[in-house]
């Protein structure tokens, strides 16, 4: 994971944790195909476990999308 990728991943993890999901932080997985064969800054976002009922009960597509955007840009897109 590049230093820039780690910064983005940590910011996004913190925003998602603000929605009461567990903050698992950033984990380097350099052997994943998408990450291994790109020169661009790239991260994979896995916000929650869909087989965990407690996580599914917290799910809101709008809130989750906003948390990801805010982690990347610092800007809130949806205010609800």
PDB file of N, CA, C and O in Angstrom:
ATOM      1  N   UNK A   1       0.859  -1.168   0.000  1.00  0.00           N
ATOM      2  CA  UNK A   1       0.000   0.000   0.000  1.00  0.00           C
ATOM      3  C   UNK A   1       0.903   1.229   0.000  1.00  0.00           C
ATOM      4  O   UNK A   1       1.846   1.326   0.785  1.00  0.00           O
ATOM      5  N   UNK A   2       0.599   2.150  -0.883  1.00  0.00           N
ATOM      6  CA  UNK A   2       1.372   3.384  -0.922  1.00  0.00           C
ATOM      7  C   UNK A   2       1.005   4.249   0.285  1.00  0.00           C
ATOM      8  O   UNK A   2      -0.029   4.052   0.924  1.00  0.00           O
ATOM      9  N   UNK A   3       1.874   5.202   0.573  1.00  0.00           N
ATOM     10  CA  UNK A   3       1.595   6.120   1.687  1.00  0.00           C
ATOM     11  C   UNK A   3       0.311   6.897   1.422  1.00  0.00           C
ATOM     12  O   UNK A   3      -0.472   7.131   2.343  1.00  0.00           O
ATOM     13  N   UNK A   4       0.087   7.299   0.174  1.00  0.00           N
ATOM     14  CA  UNK A   4      -1.133   8.026  -0.179  1.00  0.00           C
ATOM     15  C   UNK A   4      -2.358   7.138  -0.019  1.00  0.00           C
ATOM     16  O   UNK A   4      -3.386   7.578   0.495  1.00  0.00           O
ATOM     17  N   UNK A   5      -2.250   5.895  -0.458  1.00  0.00           N
ATOM     18  CA  UNK A   5      -3.362   4.953  -0.305  1.00  0.00           C
ATOM     19  C   UNK A   5      -3.706   4.735   1.152  1.00  0.00           C
ATOM     20  O   UNK A   5      -4.883   4.643   1.503  1.00  0.00           O
ATOM     21  N   UNK A   6      -2.703   4.652   2.005  1.00  0.00           N
ATOM     22  CA  UNK A   6      -2.938   4.461   3.434  1.00  0.00           C
ATOM     23  C   UNK A   6      -3.662   5.659   4.034  1.00  0.00           C
ATOM     24  O   UNK A   6      -4.561   5.494   4.858  1.00  0.00           O
ATOM     25  N   UNK A   7      -3.278   6.851   3.630  1.00  0.00           N
ATOM     26  CA  UNK A   7      -3.949   8.059   4.130  1.00  0.00           C
ATOM     27  C   UNK A   7      -5.432   8.009   3.775  1.00  0.00           C
ATOM     28  O   UNK A   7      -6.284   8.228   4.636  1.00  0.00           O
ATOM     29  N   UNK A   8      -5.743   7.720   2.504  1.00  0.00           N
ATOM     30  CA  UNK A   8      -7.147   7.637   2.087  1.00  0.00           C
ATOM     31  C   UNK A   8      -7.878   6.518   2.828  1.00  0.00           C
ATOM     32  O   UNK A   8      -8.989   6.718   3.319  1.00  0.00           O
ATOM     33  N   UNK A   9      -7.261   5.354   2.907  1.00  0.00           N
ATOM     34  CA  UNK A   9      -7.904   4.214   3.566  1.00  0.00           C
ATOM     35  C   UNK A   9      -8.197   4.515   5.029  1.00  0.00           C
ATOM     36  O   UNK A   9      -9.273   4.176   5.522  1.00  0.00           O
ATOM     37  N   UNK A  10      -7.262   5.143   5.732  1.00  0.00           N
ATOM     38  CA  UNK A  10      -7.477   5.472   7.139  1.00  0.00           C
ATOM     39  C   UNK A  10      -8.586   6.500   7.320  1.00  0.00           C
ATOM     40  O   UNK A  10      -9.395   6.385   8.241  1.00  0.00           O
ATOM     41  N   UNK A  11      -8.629   7.504   6.449  1.00  0.00           N
ATOM     42  CA  UNK A  11      -9.686   8.522   6.542  1.00  0.00           C
ATOM     43  C   UNK A  11     -11.056   7.913   6.266  1.00  0.00           C
ATOM     44  O   UNK A  11     -12.026   8.222   6.958  1.00  0.00           O
ATOM     45  N   UNK A  12     -11.138   7.053   5.261  1.00  0.00           N
ATOM     46  CA  UNK A  12     -12.412   6.420   4.924  1.00  0.00           C
ATOM     47  C   UNK A  12     -12.841   5.473   6.043  1.00  0.00           C
ATOM     48  O   UNK A  12     -14.017   5.439   6.403  1.00  0.00           O
ATOM     49  N   UNK A  13     -11.902   4.704   6.594  1.00  0.00           N
ATOM     50  CA  UNK A  13     -12.220   3.804   7.715  1.00  0.00           C
ATOM     51  C   UNK A  13     -12.784   4.577   8.894  1.00  0.00           C
ATOM     52  O   UNK A  13     -13.742   4.136   9.529  1.00  0.00           O
ATOM     53  N   UNK A  14     -12.197   5.724   9.187  1.00  0.00           N
ATOM     54  CA  UNK A  14     -12.675   6.541  10.300  1.00  0.00           C
ATOM     55  C   UNK A  14     -14.087   7.057  10.040  1.00  0.00           C
ATOM     56  O   UNK A  14     -14.914   7.091  10.952  1.00  0.00           O
ATOM     57  N   UNK A  15     -14.364   7.453   8.815  1.00  0.00           N
ATOM     58  CA  UNK A  15     -15.705   7.943   8.477  1.00  0.00           C
ATOM     59  C   UNK A  15     -16.747   6.824   8.583  1.00  0.00           C
ATOM     60  O   UNK A  15     -17.846   7.039   9.093  1.00  0.00           O
ATOM     61  N   UNK A  16     -16.398   5.645   8.103  1.00  0.00           N
ATOM     62  CA  UNK A  16     -17.320   4.509   8.178  1.00  0.00           C
ATOM     63  C   UNK A  16     -17.535   4.108   9.637  1.00  0.00           C
ATOM     64  O   UNK A  16     -18.644   3.742  10.024  1.00  0.00           O
ATOM     65  N   UNK A  17     -16.484   4.176  10.439  1.00  0.00           N
ATOM     66  CA  UNK A  17     -16.621   3.875  11.873  1.00  0.00           C
ATOM     67  C   UNK A  17     -17.576   4.863  12.546  1.00  0.00           C
ATOM     68  O   UNK A  17     -18.239   4.519  13.524  1.00  0.00           O
ATOM     69  N   UNK A  18     -17.643   6.077  12.026  1.00  0.00           N
ATOM     70  CA  UNK A  18     -18.587   7.070  12.542  1.00  0.00           C
ATOM     71  C   UNK A  18     -20.038   6.669  12.348  1.00  0.00           C
ATOM     72  O   UNK A  18     -20.936   7.246  12.962  1.00  0.00           O
ATOM     73  N   UNK A  19     -20.267   5.679  11.494  1.00  0.00           N
ATOM     74  CA  UNK A  19     -21.622   5.150  11.282  1.00  0.00           C
ATOM     75  C   UNK A  19     -21.882   3.946  12.191  1.00  0.00           C
ATOM     76  O   UNK A  19     -22.866   3.228  12.010  1.00  0.00           O
ATOM     77  N   UNK A  20     -21.004   3.730  13.162  1.00  0.00           N
ATOM     78  CA  UNK A  20     -21.091   2.655  14.148  1.00  0.00           C
ATOM     79  C   UNK A  20     -20.664   1.286  13.607  1.00  0.00           C
ATOM     80  O   UNK A  20     -20.981   0.256  14.201  1.00  0.00           O
ATOM     81  N   UNK A  21     -19.949   1.279  12.486  1.00  0.00           N
ATOM     82  CA  UNK A  21     -19.331   0.043  12.020  1.00  0.00           C
ATOM     83  C   UNK A  21     -17.966  -0.067  12.698  1.00  0.00           C
ATOM     84  O   UNK A  21     -17.388   0.944  13.096  1.00  0.00           O
ATOM     85  N   UNK A  22     -17.453  -1.283  12.830  1.00  0.00           N
ATOM     86  CA  UNK A  22     -16.151  -1.494  13.447  1.00  0.00           C
ATOM     87  C   UNK A  22     -15.051  -0.903  12.576  1.00  0.00           C
ATOM     88  O   UNK A  22     -15.020  -1.134  11.367  1.00  0.00           O
ATOM     89  N   UNK A  23     -14.157  -0.150  13.182  1.00  0.00           N
ATOM     90  CA  UNK A  23     -13.024   0.417  12.448  1.00  0.00           C
ATOM     91  C   UNK A  23     -11.899  -0.610  12.446  1.00  0.00           C
ATOM     92  O   UNK A  23     -11.205  -0.787  13.447  1.00  0.00           O
ATOM     93  N   UNK A  24     -11.728  -1.276  11.327  1.00  0.00           N
ATOM     94  CA  UNK A  24     -10.668  -2.269  11.199  1.00  0.00           C
ATOM     95  C   UNK A  24      -9.389  -1.666  10.630  1.00  0.00           C
ATOM     96  O   UNK A  24      -8.389  -2.365  10.462  1.00  0.00           O
ATOM     97  N   UNK A  25      -9.421  -0.373  10.336  1.00  0.00           N
ATOM     98  CA  UNK A  25      -8.234   0.308   9.838  1.00  0.00           C
ATOM     99  C   UNK A  25      -7.847  -0.147   8.447  1.00  0.00           C
ATOM    100  O   UNK A  25      -8.581  -0.879   7.783  1.00  0.00           O
ATOM    101  N   UNK A  26      -6.686   0.299   8.024  1.00  0.00           N
ATOM    102  CA  UNK A  26      -6.209  -0.073   6.689  1.00  0.00           C
ATOM    103  C   UNK A  26      -5.288  -1.281   6.803  1.00  0.00           C
ATOM    104  O   UNK A  26      -4.502  -1.403   7.742  1.00  0.00           O
ATOM    105  N   UNK A  27      -5.406  -2.162   5.830  1.00  0.00           N
ATOM    106  CA  UNK A  27      -4.602  -3.379   5.791  1.00  0.00           C
ATOM    107  C   UNK A  27      -3.955  -3.457   4.411  1.00  0.00           C
ATOM    108  O   UNK A  27      -4.648  -3.372   3.397  1.00  0.00           O
ATOM    109  N   UNK A  28      -2.664  -3.616   4.367  1.00  0.00           N
ATOM    110  CA  UNK A  28      -1.965  -3.729   3.095  1.00  0.00           C
ATOM    111  C   UNK A  28      -2.173  -5.131   2.521  1.00  0.00           C
ATOM    112  O   UNK A  28      -1.888  -6.128   3.185  1.00  0.00           O
ATOM    113  N   UNK A  29      -2.670  -5.201   1.287  1.00  0.00           N
ATOM    114  CA  UNK A  29      -2.863  -6.472   0.582  1.00  0.00           C
ATOM    115  C   UNK A  29      -2.261  -6.356  -0.814  1.00  0.00           C
ATOM    116  O   UNK A  29      -2.999  -6.361  -1.800  1.00  0.00           O
ATOM    117  N   UNK A  30      -0.934  -6.252  -0.920  1.00  0.00           N
ATOM    118  CA  UNK A  30      -0.277  -5.969  -2.202  1.00  0.00           C
ATOM    119  C   UNK A  30      -0.419  -7.067  -3.242  1.00  0.00           C
ATOM    120  O   UNK A  30      -0.164  -6.813  -4.419  1.00  0.00           O
ATOM    121  N   UNK A  31      -0.810  -8.270  -2.864  1.00  0.00           N
ATOM    122  CA  UNK A  31      -0.931  -9.349  -3.840  1.00  0.00           C
ATOM    123  C   UNK A  31      -2.293  -9.415  -4.520  1.00  0.00           C
ATOM    124  O   UNK A  31      -2.485 -10.235  -5.418  1.00  0.00           O
ATOM    125  N   UNK A  32      -3.240  -8.578  -4.121  1.00  0.00           N
ATOM    126  CA  UNK A  32      -4.541  -8.564  -4.797  1.00  0.00           C
ATOM    127  C   UNK A  32      -4.357  -7.997  -6.202  1.00  0.00           C
ATOM    128  O   UNK A  32      -3.686  -6.982  -6.388  1.00  0.00           O
ATOM    129  N   UNK A  33      -4.949  -8.651  -7.172  1.00  0.00           N
ATOM    130  CA  UNK A  33      -4.721  -8.329  -8.583  1.00  0.00           C
ATOM    131  C   UNK A  33      -4.905  -6.850  -8.878  1.00  0.00           C
ATOM    132  O   UNK A  33      -4.041  -6.225  -9.493  1.00  0.00           O
ATOM    133  N   UNK A  34      -6.020  -6.290  -8.443  1.00  0.00           N
ATOM    134  CA  UNK A  34      -6.332  -4.889  -8.746  1.00  0.00           C
ATOM    135  C   UNK A  34      -5.264  -3.948  -8.183  1.00  0.00           C
ATOM    136  O   UNK A  34      -4.943  -2.928  -8.793  1.00  0.00           O
ATOM    137  N   UNK A  35      -4.726  -4.293  -7.034  1.00  0.00           N
ATOM    138  CA  UNK A  35      -3.734  -3.432  -6.402  1.00  0.00           C
ATOM    139  C   UNK A  35      -2.316  -3.686  -6.936  1.00  0.00           C
ATOM    140  O   UNK A  35      -1.485  -2.779  -6.987  1.00  0.00           O
ATOM    141  N   UNK A  36      -2.068  -4.912  -7.321  1.00  0.00           N
ATOM    142  CA  UNK A  36      -0.735  -5.294  -7.785  1.00  0.00           C
ATOM    143  C   UNK A  36      -0.427  -4.758  -9.179  1.00  0.00           C
ATOM    144  O   UNK A  36       0.711  -4.388  -9.467  1.00  0.00           O
ATOM    145  N   UNK A  37      -1.438  -4.718 -10.041  1.00  0.00           N
ATOM    146  CA  UNK A  37      -1.212  -4.371 -11.441  1.00  0.00           C
ATOM    147  C   UNK A  37      -1.762  -2.998 -11.807  1.00  0.00           C
ATOM    148  O   UNK A  37      -2.383  -2.826 -12.855  1.00  0.00           O
ATOM    149  N   UNK A  38      -1.529  -2.033 -10.937  1.00  0.00           N
ATOM    150  CA  UNK A  38      -1.869  -0.653 -11.255  1.00  0.00           C
ATOM    151  C   UNK A  38      -0.774   0.243 -10.727  1.00  0.00           C
ATOM    152  O   UNK A  38      -0.141  -0.063  -9.716  1.00  0.00           O
ATOM    153  N   UNK A  39      -0.552   1.337 -11.406  1.00  0.00           N
ATOM    154  CA  UNK A  39       0.403   2.327 -10.931  1.00  0.00           C
ATOM    155  C   UNK A  39      -0.301   3.458 -10.196  1.00  0.00           C
ATOM    156  O   UNK A  39       0.344   4.273  -9.536  1.00  0.00           O
ATOM    157  N   UNK A  40      -1.607   3.506 -10.310  1.00  0.00           N
ATOM    158  CA  UNK A  40      -2.389   4.554  -9.655  1.00  0.00           C
ATOM    159  C   UNK A  40      -2.557   4.242  -8.170  1.00  0.00           C
ATOM    160  O   UNK A  40      -2.394   3.102  -7.734  1.00  0.00           O
ATOM    161  N   UNK A  41      -2.882   5.270  -7.415  1.00  0.00           N
ATOM    162  CA  UNK A  41      -3.246   5.054  -6.020  1.00  0.00           C
ATOM    163  C   UNK A  41      -4.568   4.306  -6.034  1.00  0.00           C
ATOM    164  O   UNK A  41      -5.524   4.746  -6.673  1.00  0.00           O
ATOM    165  N   UNK A  42      -4.630   3.176  -5.334  1.00  0.00           N
ATOM    166  CA  UNK A  42      -5.843   2.367  -5.346  1.00  0.00           C
ATOM    167  C   UNK A  42      -6.084   1.769  -3.966  1.00  0.00           C
ATOM    168  O   UNK A  42      -5.151   1.339  -3.288  1.00  0.00           O
ATOM    169  N   UNK A  43      -7.351   1.748  -3.563  1.00  0.00           N
ATOM    170  CA  UNK A  43      -7.745   1.078  -2.328  1.00  0.00           C
ATOM    171  C   UNK A  43      -9.027   0.299  -2.598  1.00  0.00           C
ATOM    172  O   UNK A  43      -9.798   0.642  -3.495  1.00  0.00           O
ATOM    173  N   UNK A  44      -9.243  -0.733  -1.829  1.00  0.00           N
ATOM    174  CA  UNK A  44     -10.503  -1.471  -1.860  1.00  0.00           C
ATOM    175  C   UNK A  44     -11.243  -1.113  -0.581  1.00  0.00           C
ATOM    176  O   UNK A  44     -10.647  -1.060   0.495  1.00  0.00           O
ATOM    177  N   UNK A  45     -12.532  -0.870  -0.699  1.00  0.00           N
ATOM    178  CA  UNK A  45     -13.330  -0.496   0.465  1.00  0.00           C
ATOM    179  C   UNK A  45     -14.310  -1.627   0.766  1.00  0.00           C
ATOM    180  O   UNK A  45     -15.173  -1.951  -0.049  1.00  0.00           O
ATOM    181  N   UNK A  46     -14.163  -2.213   1.934  1.00  0.00           N
ATOM    182  CA  UNK A  46     -15.081  -3.241   2.413  1.00  0.00           C
ATOM    183  C   UNK A  46     -15.695  -2.712   3.711  1.00  0.00           C
ATOM    184  O   UNK A  46     -15.149  -2.931   4.792  1.00  0.00           O
ATOM    185  N   UNK A  47     -16.818  -2.025   3.602  1.00  0.00           N
ATOM    186  CA  UNK A  47     -17.336  -1.284   4.751  1.00  0.00           C
ATOM    187  C   UNK A  47     -17.932  -2.128   5.879  1.00  0.00           C
ATOM    188  O   UNK A  47     -17.892  -1.732   7.043  1.00  0.00           O
ATOM    189  N   UNK A  48     -18.486  -3.293   5.528  1.00  0.00           N
ATOM    190  CA  UNK A  48     -19.106  -4.115   6.572  1.00  0.00           C
ATOM    191  C   UNK A  48     -19.290  -5.528   6.061  1.00  0.00           C
ATOM    192  O   UNK A  48     -19.074  -5.818   4.884  1.00  0.00           O
ATOM    193  N   UNK A  49     -19.696  -6.408   6.979  1.00  0.00           N
ATOM    194  CA  UNK A  49     -19.931  -7.805   6.619  1.00  0.00           C
ATOM    195  C   UNK A  49     -21.422  -8.021   6.406  1.00  0.00           C
ATOM    196  O   UNK A  49     -22.215  -7.849   7.331  1.00  0.00           O
ATOM    197  N   UNK A  50     -21.805  -8.397   5.189  1.00  0.00           N
ATOM    198  CA  UNK A  50     -23.227  -8.564   4.892  1.00  0.00           C
ATOM    199  C   UNK A  50     -23.812  -9.822   5.539  1.00  0.00           C
ATOM    200  O   UNK A  50     -25.029 -10.007   5.523  1.00  0.00           O
ATOM    201  N   UNK A  51     -22.977 -10.679   6.100  1.00  0.00           N
ATOM    202  CA  UNK A  51     -23.505 -11.849   6.797  1.00  0.00           C
ATOM    203  C   UNK A  51     -23.644 -11.591   8.303  1.00  0.00           C
ATOM    204  O   UNK A  51     -23.989 -12.498   9.060  1.00  0.00           O
ATOM    205  N   UNK A  52     -23.380 -10.380   8.727  1.00  0.00           N
ATOM    206  CA  UNK A  52     -23.557 -10.002  10.133  1.00  0.00           C
ATOM    207  C   UNK A  52     -24.820  -9.165  10.258  1.00  0.00           C
ATOM    208  O   UNK A  52     -24.877  -8.039   9.764  1.00  0.00           O
ATOM    209  N   UNK A  53     -25.824  -9.715  10.914  1.00  0.00           N
ATOM    210  CA  UNK A  53     -27.118  -9.027  11.034  1.00  0.00           C
ATOM    211  C   UNK A  53     -26.968  -7.647  11.664  1.00  0.00           C
ATOM    212  O   UNK A  53     -27.638  -6.702  11.248  1.00  0.00           O
ATOM    213  N   UNK A  54     -26.099  -7.520  12.659  1.00  0.00           N
ATOM    214  CA  UNK A  54     -25.923  -6.211  13.297  1.00  0.00           C
ATOM    215  C   UNK A  54     -25.371  -5.190  12.306  1.00  0.00           C
ATOM    216  O   UNK A  54     -25.770  -4.026  12.337  1.00  0.00           O
ATOM    217  N   UNK A  55     -24.458  -5.607  11.425  1.00  0.00           N
ATOM    218  CA  UNK A  55     -23.945  -4.700  10.396  1.00  0.00           C
ATOM    219  C   UNK A  55     -25.042  -4.349   9.395  1.00  0.00           C
ATOM    220  O   UNK A  55     -25.184  -3.188   9.012  1.00  0.00           O
ATOM    221  N   UNK A  56     -25.805  -5.328   8.978  1.00  0.00           N
ATOM    222  CA  UNK A  56     -26.876  -5.080   8.002  1.00  0.00           C
ATOM    223  C   UNK A  56     -27.923  -4.119   8.559  1.00  0.00           C
ATOM    224  O   UNK A  56     -28.494  -3.318   7.818  1.00  0.00           O
ATOM    225  N   UNK A  57     -28.168  -4.198   9.838  1.00  0.00           N
ATOM    226  CA  UNK A  57     -29.151  -3.297  10.451  1.00  0.00           C
ATOM    227  C   UNK A  57     -28.675  -1.841  10.455  1.00  0.00           C
ATOM    228  O   UNK A  57     -29.499  -0.930  10.526  1.00  0.00           O
ATOM    229  N   UNK A  58     -27.386  -1.614  10.381  1.00  0.00           N
ATOM    230  CA  UNK A  58     -26.827  -0.258  10.361  1.00  0.00           C
ATOM    231  C   UNK A  58     -26.737   0.306   8.942  1.00  0.00           C
ATOM    232  O   UNK A  58     -26.510   1.503   8.764  1.00  0.00           O
ATOM    233  N   UNK A  59     -26.913  -0.538   7.947  1.00  0.00           N
ATOM    234  CA  UNK A  59     -26.662  -0.165   6.556  1.00  0.00           C
ATOM    235  C   UNK A  59     -27.608   0.911   6.051  1.00  0.00           C
ATOM    236  O   UNK A  59     -28.826   0.810   6.202  1.00  0.00           O
ATOM    237  N   UNK A  60     -27.039   1.926   5.458  1.00  0.00           N
ATOM    238  CA  UNK A  60     -27.760   2.958   4.714  1.00  0.00           C
ATOM    239  C   UNK A  60     -26.863   3.343   3.548  1.00  0.00           C
ATOM    240  O   UNK A  60     -25.760   3.851   3.753  1.00  0.00           O
ATOM    241  N   UNK A  61     -27.323   3.107   2.336  1.00  0.00           N
ATOM    242  CA  UNK A  61     -26.501   3.392   1.156  1.00  0.00           C
ATOM    243  C   UNK A  61     -26.094   4.861   1.111  1.00  0.00           C
ATOM    244  O   UNK A  61     -24.948   5.176   0.789  1.00  0.00           O
ATOM    245  N   UNK A  62     -27.009   5.750   1.426  1.00  0.00           N
ATOM    246  CA  UNK A  62     -26.714   7.184   1.391  1.00  0.00           C
ATOM    247  C   UNK A  62     -25.663   7.556   2.425  1.00  0.00           C
ATOM    248  O   UNK A  62     -24.714   8.276   2.115  1.00  0.00           O
ATOM    249  N   UNK A  63     -25.823   7.073   3.645  1.00  0.00           N
ATOM    250  CA  UNK A  63     -24.862   7.405   4.699  1.00  0.00           C
ATOM    251  C   UNK A  63     -23.495   6.800   4.402  1.00  0.00           C
ATOM    252  O   UNK A  63     -22.466   7.435   4.633  1.00  0.00           O
ATOM    253  N   UNK A  64     -23.487   5.592   3.897  1.00  0.00           N
ATOM    254  CA  UNK A  64     -22.224   4.932   3.585  1.00  0.00           C
ATOM    255  C   UNK A  64     -21.511   5.649   2.430  1.00  0.00           C
ATOM    256  O   UNK A  64     -20.305   5.887   2.493  1.00  0.00           O
ATOM    257  N   UNK A  65     -22.257   5.987   1.389  1.00  0.00           N
ATOM    258  CA  UNK A  65     -21.665   6.714   0.260  1.00  0.00           C
ATOM    259  C   UNK A  65     -21.114   8.054   0.726  1.00  0.00           C
ATOM    260  O   UNK A  65     -20.026   8.458   0.313  1.00  0.00           O
ATOM    261  N   UNK A  66     -21.850   8.736   1.573  1.00  0.00           N
ATOM    262  CA  UNK A  66     -21.399  10.032   2.070  1.00  0.00           C
ATOM    263  C   UNK A  66     -20.128   9.884   2.909  1.00  0.00           C
ATOM    264  O   UNK A  66     -19.231  10.723   2.823  1.00  0.00           O
ATOM    265  N   UNK A  67     -20.046   8.834   3.713  1.00  0.00           N
ATOM    266  CA  UNK A  67     -18.849   8.599   4.525  1.00  0.00           C
ATOM    267  C   UNK A  67     -17.626   8.366   3.636  1.00  0.00           C
ATOM    268  O   UNK A  67     -16.535   8.850   3.936  1.00  0.00           O
ATOM    269  N   UNK A  68     -17.813   7.629   2.548  1.00  0.00           N
ATOM    270  CA  UNK A  68     -16.700   7.361   1.625  1.00  0.00           C
ATOM    271  C   UNK A  68     -16.274   8.653   0.931  1.00  0.00           C
ATOM    272  O   UNK A  68     -15.081   8.944   0.837  1.00  0.00           O
ATOM    273  N   UNK A  69     -17.241   9.425   0.449  1.00  0.00           N
ATOM    274  CA  UNK A  69     -16.918  10.698  -0.215  1.00  0.00           C
ATOM    275  C   UNK A  69     -16.224  11.642   0.759  1.00  0.00           C
ATOM    276  O   UNK A  69     -15.239  12.288   0.401  1.00  0.00           O
ATOM    277  N   UNK A  70     -16.729  11.726   1.980  1.00  0.00           N
ATOM    278  CA  UNK A  70     -16.116  12.610   2.968  1.00  0.00           C
ATOM    279  C   UNK A  70     -14.692  12.151   3.305  1.00  0.00           C
ATOM    280  O   UNK A  70     -13.809  12.985   3.506  1.00  0.00           O
ATOM    281  N   UNK A  71     -14.462  10.839   3.368  1.00  0.00           N
ATOM    282  CA  UNK A  71     -13.123  10.335   3.612  1.00  0.00           C
ATOM    283  C   UNK A  71     -12.146  10.711   2.513  1.00  0.00           C
ATOM    284  O   UNK A  71     -10.981  11.001   2.782  1.00  0.00           O
ATOM    285  N   UNK A  72     -12.624  10.706   1.268  1.00  0.00           N
ATOM    286  CA  UNK A  72     -11.774  11.073   0.130  1.00  0.00           C
ATOM    287  C   UNK A  72     -11.564  12.581   0.028  1.00  0.00           C
ATOM    288  O   UNK A  72     -10.449  13.053  -0.193  1.00  0.00           O
ATOM    289  N   UNK A  73     -12.648  13.323   0.191  1.00  0.00           N
ATOM    290  CA  UNK A  73     -12.609  14.750  -0.152  1.00  0.00           C
ATOM    291  C   UNK A  73     -12.738  15.689   1.043  1.00  0.00           C
ATOM    292  O   UNK A  73     -12.354  16.856   0.953  1.00  0.00           O
ATOM    293  N   UNK A  74     -13.267  15.201   2.149  1.00  0.00           N
ATOM    294  CA  UNK A  74     -13.556  16.066   3.289  1.00  0.00           C
ATOM    295  C   UNK A  74     -14.870  16.815   3.129  1.00  0.00           C
ATOM    296  O   UNK A  74     -15.218  17.642   3.973  1.00  0.00           O
ATOM    297  N   UNK A  75     -15.602  16.537   2.059  1.00  0.00           N
ATOM    298  CA  UNK A  75     -16.852  17.245   1.769  1.00  0.00           C
ATOM    299  C   UNK A  75     -18.053  16.338   2.053  1.00  0.00           C
ATOM    300  O   UNK A  75     -18.041  15.149   1.732  1.00  0.00           O
ATOM    301  N   UNK A  76     -19.085  16.923   2.661  1.00  0.00           N
ATOM    302  CA  UNK A  76     -20.344  16.207   2.889  1.00  0.00           C
ATOM    303  C   UNK A  76     -21.239  16.491   1.693  1.00  0.00           C
ATOM    304  O   UNK A  76     -21.516  17.648   1.378  1.00  0.00           O
ATOM    305  N   UNK A  77     -21.693  15.430   1.026  1.00  0.00           N
ATOM    306  CA  UNK A  77     -22.532  15.579  -0.160  1.00  0.00           C
ATOM    307  C   UNK A  77     -24.014  15.586   0.207  1.00  0.00           C
ATOM    308  O   UNK A  77     -24.767  16.452  -0.237  1.00  0.00           O
ATOM    309  N   UNK A  78     -24.426  14.608   1.025  1.00  0.00           N
ATOM    310  CA  UNK A  78     -25.823  14.465   1.415  1.00  0.00           C
ATOM    311  C   UNK A  78     -25.988  14.892   2.863  1.00  0.00           C
ATOM    312  O   UNK A  78     -25.257  14.417   3.731  1.00  0.00           O
ATOM    313  N   UNK A  79     -26.918  15.764   3.134  1.00  0.00           N
ATOM    314  CA  UNK A  79     -27.207  16.156   4.512  1.00  0.00           C
ATOM    315  C   UNK A  79     -28.580  15.643   4.890  1.00  0.00           C
ATOM    316  O   UNK A  79     -29.589  16.294   4.619  1.00  0.00           O
ATOM    317  N   UNK A  80     -28.621  14.461   5.526  1.00  0.00           N
ATOM    318  CA  UNK A  80     -29.906  13.957   6.030  1.00  0.00           C
ATOM    319  C   UNK A  80     -29.720  13.408   7.395  1.00  0.00           C
ATOM    320  O   UNK A  80     -30.678  12.931   8.004  1.00  0.00           O
TER     321      UNK A  80
END
